[in-house]
Amino acid sequence: MSGEGEFGYIRRRLAPLASGYTGAFNLTDDAAVLAVPVGCELVVTSDTLIEGVHFLPGDPPETVAVKALRVSLSDLAAMGAEPHAAMLSISWPRDGSTDLRDRFTDGLAEELSVRAVPLIGGDTTVTPGPWTITGTLFGSLPAGSAVRRAGARAGDHVYVTGTIGDAGLGLLSLQGEAGLGAAVERYRIPPVRTALASHLRGRANAMIDISDGLAADAGHLSTVSQVALDVTLADLPLSGTARDWVARQDDPDIARARLAGYGDDYELLFCAPADCHHAIQRAARETGIPITRIGQVKKGEGVRLLDGSGAPVQIDSAGFTHF
């Protein structure tokens, strides 16, 4: 690293982000000490973002920082946990500038402040390869209350937060497709749904965040819960940009199915008993986070994306996979 060097950067930019968390020791020790609230359990998640895979070369460093934090906040929300603290390990590109580091840290500092999450440690290094960021987030929840992917039952309703497919359309825009510029921000900056965590604990039988695509992640939940999920394509919540895009396609059902296959939405997909419907809609009103019922859990296995007549719609890819 050029200029002030690694430890100067840590003292100047990262140590202030640990302020107020006693066990972080101002980032001067080898590790942090976490104090778990009485009666609670710790939830831990880790995500790695690689330039050229999870974000594009040339993306604003500020948005890269926000995304690096939010993808893990999404995992905590999917377990019903509230964020507690964060660690970040960054492999900077060897030719990375001071401006790159400062702009990244500016975005990180603002996001940590808004979420009231302290940075309690991590690592900084330099790589000859692509810029790589690994975030580890810690959350807490009352002991025994974690919402898992297992637990969905036949008869449950299937719900999703926010809107579906916008991140994929944003990526298409950055790759040159016209008319989708309004979706770019959704690709670069995922939503945050942690406000729903306490509302969905004890109500959702199973939950997952949508990182690989609604169809793929519904499949993960289906497999672990050993049930089938029927999703009605016409019920998918779409933004204005997505609705306009669907209207330009030859087949609306296939277009919606494609949106269900796009990754990076970071919305919550969950299953809950029918008698929780009113409580779930109340949670949506109280948090300001839209929640839409899109299907039903049935006996069997797998995920079916259904058109208006109830017939399955096939798509080439159910979602993103690294292998």
C-alpha positions in Angstrom: 0.0 0.0 0.0 1.3 3.4 -1.0 1.5 6.5 1.1 0.8 6.2 4.9 1.1 2.4 4.8 -1.2 -0.3 6.2 -1.1 0.6 9.9 -1.4 4.3 9.3 -4.6 3.6 7.2 -5.9 1.4 10.0 -5.3 4.1 12.7 -6.6 6.9 10.6 -9.6 5.4 8.9 -10.6 2.0 10.4 -10.0 2.4 14.1 -12.6 5.3 14.5 -15.2 2.8 13.2 -14.6 0.7 16.3 -15.4 3.5 18.6 -17.7 2.6 21.5 -17.2 -1.2 21.3 -15.0 -2.1 24.3 -14.0 -5.5 23.0 -12.6 -4.0 19.8 -9.7 -2.3 21.7 -9.5 0.4 19.0 -8.3 -2.3 16.6 -4.9 -2.5 18.4 -5.0 -6.2 19.3 -4.9 -9.5 17.5 -8.6 -10.3 18.0 -11.8 -8.9 19.4 -13.8 -10.0 22.4 -17.6 -10.2 21.9 -20.1 -9.9 24.7 -23.3 -11.7 23.9 -26.4 -10.2 25.6 -27.9 -12.3 28.4 -30.4 -14.9 27.1 -29.3 -14.4 23.5 -27.4 -16.5 20.9 -24.8 -15.2 18.4 -25.5 -15.6 14.7 -22.4 -15.4 12.5 -22.2 -15.1 8.7 -19.4 -14.4 6.2 -19.5 -13.3 2.5 -16.7 -12.6 0.0 -17.1 -10.1 -2.8 -14.7 -10.2 -5.8 -14.2 -7.5 -8.4 -15.5 -8.8 -11.7 -17.7 -11.4 -10.0 -19.9 -9.6 -7.4 -19.3 -6.0 -8.5 -17.9 -4.5 -11.7 -14.6 -2.8 -12.3 -15.3 0.9 -12.1 -18.2 0.6 -9.7 -18.0 3.5 -7.2 -15.9 2.4 -4.2 -18.5 3.9 -1.9 -21.2 1.5 -3.2 -18.8 -1.5 -3.1 -18.4 -0.8 0.7 -22.2 -0.6 1.2 -22.8 -3.8 -0.7 -20.0 -5.6 1.2 -21.8 -4.9 4.4 -25.4 -5.4 3.2 -25.0 -8.8 1.7 -24.2 -10.1 5.2 -26.8 -8.0 6.9 -29.2 -9.8 4.6 -28.0 -13.2 5.9 -28.7 -12.0 9.5 -32.2 -10.8 8.6 -32.9 -14.2 7.0 -32.2 -15.9 10.4 -34.3 -13.4 12.3 -31.2 -11.7 13.9 -30.4 -8.1 14.5 -26.8 -6.9 13.7 -24.3 -6.7 16.5 -20.8 -6.1 15.0 -18.8 -6.5 11.8 -15.3 -7.6 10.7 -13.9 -6.8 7.3 -10.9 -8.3 5.5 -9.8 -6.4 2.4 -7.3 -7.5 -0.3 -6.6 -4.2 -2.1 -5.4 -4.3 -5.7 -1.7 -3.7 -5.8 -2.2 -0.5 -7.9 -5.0 0.7 -5.7 -4.8 4.4 -4.8 -5.3 6.3 -1.6 -8.4 7.8 -3.1 -9.8 4.3 -3.7 -9.3 3.3 -0.1 -10.6 6.6 1.3 -13.8 6.5 -0.9 -14.4 2.9 0.1 -14.0 3.8 3.8 -16.2 6.8 3.5 -19.0 4.6 2.2 -18.3 2.0 4.9 -18.3 4.6 7.7 -21.6 6.0 6.7 -23.3 2.6 6.4 -21.9 1.4 9.7 -23.1 4.6 11.3 -26.6 4.3 9.9 -26.9 0.6 10.9 -25.3 1.3 14.4 -22.9 -1.5 13.8 -19.3 -1.2 15.0 -16.3 -2.5 13.1 -14.4 -4.7 15.5 -11.6 -6.1 13.4 -10.5 -7.9 10.2 -7.4 -7.7 8.0 -5.9 -5.6 5.2 -3.5 -6.8 2.6 -2.5 -6.3 -1.1 -3.1 -8.7 -3.9 -1.9 -8.9 -7.5 -5.3 -10.3 -8.4 -8.7 -8.6 -8.3 -9.9 -6.5 -5.4 -11.5 -8.8 -2.8 -13.5 -8.0 0.3 -14.7 -10.5 2.9 -17.2 -9.3 5.5 -18.0 -11.3 8.7 -21.1 -10.1 10.6 -22.3 -11.0 14.0 -25.9 -10.8 15.0 -27.9 -11.7 18.1 -31.4 -13.1 18.8 -33.2 -14.6 21.7 -31.9 -18.1 22.4 -33.7 -20.8 20.4 -35.5 -18.3 18.1 -33.4 -18.5 14.9 -35.4 -18.9 11.7 -33.9 -21.6 9.5 -34.4 -22.8 5.9 -35.9 -26.0 7.4 -39.4 -25.8 8.8 -41.7 -24.9 6.0 -44.9 -27.0 6.1 -47.6 -27.9 3.6 -50.3 -25.2 3.7 -47.9 -22.4 4.5 -48.1 -19.2 2.5 -45.0 -18.2 0.6 -44.0 -14.5 0.9 -41.3 -12.2 -0.5 -40.2 -8.7 0.5 -39.7 -5.8 -1.8 -39.5 -6.3 -5.5 -37.9 -9.1 -7.6 -35.4 -8.9 -10.5 -34.3 -5.3 -10.3 -30.6 -6.2 -9.5 -30.5 -8.4 -12.6 -31.9 -5.7 -14.8 -29.4 -3.2 -13.3 -26.6 -5.5 -14.3 -28.1 -5.8 -17.8 -28.1 -2.0 -18.0 -24.4 -1.8 -17.0 -23.7 -4.4 -19.7 -25.4 -2.2 -22.3 -29.1 -2.9 -22.4 -31.1 0.3 -22.9 -34.0 1.5 -20.8 -33.0 -0.1 -17.5 -30.8 2.7 -16.0 -33.2 3.1 -13.0 -32.3 -0.4 -11.8 -28.6 0.1 -11.6 -28.7 1.3 -8.0 -30.4 -1.9 -7.0 -27.5 -3.9 -8.4 -24.9 -1.8 -6.7 -26.7 -1.3 -3.4 -28.9 -4.1 -2.0 -31.9 -3.3 0.3 -31.7 -3.9 4.1 -34.5 -5.9 5.7 -33.1 -6.4 9.2 -36.1 -4.3 10.6 -38.3 -7.3 9.9 -36.2 -9.7 12.0 -38.1 -9.4 15.3 -41.4 -9.4 13.5 -40.8 -12.7 11.6 -39.3 -14.6 14.5 -42.0 -16.9 15.8 -44.1 -16.4 12.6 -42.0 -17.5 9.7 -41.5 -21.3 9.7 -38.6 -21.0 7.2 -36.7 -18.2 5.6 -33.9 -17.5 3.2 -32.4 -14.4 1.6 -32.5 -14.1 -2.2 -28.9 -13.9 -3.4 -28.8 -16.4 -6.2 -32.2 -15.7 -7.5 -35.8 -16.3 -6.2 -36.2 -19.6 -8.1 -32.8 -20.9 -7.0 -33.2 -19.9 -3.4 -36.7 -21.2 -3.2 -35.2 -24.4 -4.4 -32.7 -24.4 -1.5 -35.5 -23.8 1.0 -37.6 -26.5 -0.6 -34.8 -29.0 -0.4 -33.9 -28.4 3.3 -37.6 -28.3 4.3 -38.5 -31.3 2.2 -41.6 -29.7 0.7 -42.7 -28.3 -2.6 -43.1 -24.6 -3.4 -45.6 -23.3 -5.9 -45.0 -19.7 -7.0 -47.5 -17.8 -9.1 -45.5 -15.6 -11.5 -48.3 -13.0 -11.9 -48.0 -12.3 -8.2 -44.3 -11.5 -8.2 -43.9 -7.9 -6.9 -42.2 -5.8 -9.7 -40.9 -2.3 -9.8 -42.0 0.1 -12.5 -38.8 -0.6 -14.4 -39.3 -4.3 -14.2 -43.0 -4.0 -15.3 -42.0 -1.9 -18.3 -39.3 -4.5 -19.2 -41.8 -7.4 -19.0 -44.2 -5.4 -21.2 -41.5 -5.3 -23.9 -40.9 -9.0 -23.9 -42.7 -11.5 -26.2 -44.0 -13.7 -23.4 -44.9 -12.0 -20.0 -44.8 -15.3 -18.0 -41.4 -16.3 -19.4 -40.2 -12.7 -18.7 -41.3 -12.9 -15.1 -39.7 -16.3 -14.8 -36.4 -14.8 -16.0 -36.7 -12.1 -13.3 -37.1 -14.9 -10.8 -33.8 -16.4 -12.0 -31.8 -13.2 -11.6 -29.5 -12.9 -8.5 -28.5 -10.1 -6.1 -32.0 -9.1 -5.0 -31.2 -9.7 -1.3 -34.9 -9.7 -0.5 -36.3 -12.2 2.0 -38.3 -15.2 0.9 -40.2 -16.9 3.7 -43.0 -19.4 4.5 -45.5 -18.8 7.3 -48.8 -20.3 8.4 -52.0 -18.9 6.9 -53.2 -17.6 10.3 -50.1 -15.3 10.4 -51.1 -13.4 7.3 -52.6 -10.4 9.2 -49.6 -10.1 11.5 -47.3 -10.2 8.5 -49.1 -7.5 6.8 -49.0 -5.4 10.0 -45.3 -5.9 10.1 -45.0 -4.6 6.6 -47.0 -1.5 7.6 -45.0 -0.9 10.7 -41.6 -1.3 9.0 -42.5 0.3 5.7 -41.1 -2.9 3.9 -43.5 -4.3 1.3 -44.4 -8.0 1.8 -46.2 -9.9 -0.9 -47.7 -13.4 -0.9 -46.6 -15.2 -4.0 -47.4 -18.8 -3.5 -48.0 -21.8 -1.3 -46.1 -24.7 0.2 -47.3 -28.2 -0.7 -46.3 -31.8 -0.1 -43.7 -33.0 -2.5 -40.4 -31.5 -3.7 -39.0 -28.8 -5.9 -40.2 -25.4 -7.1 -42.8 -24.7 -9.7 -43.2 -21.3 -11.4 -46.8 -21.2 -12.5 -48.4 -19.1 -15.3 -52.0 -17.7 -15.1 -53.5 -21.1 -15.9 -51.5 -22.9 -13.3 -49.1 -24.5 -15.7 -45.4 -24.6 -14.9 -43.1 -22.3 -16.8 -39.6 -23.5 -17.6 -36.5 -21.3 -17.6 -33.0 -22.0 -18.8 -31.4 -21.1 -15.4 -33.0 -21.1 -12.0 -30.3 -18.7 -10.6 -26.6 -18.0 -10.1 -24.0 -20.6 -9.0 -20.2 -20.3 -8.7 -19.6 -23.8 -10.0 
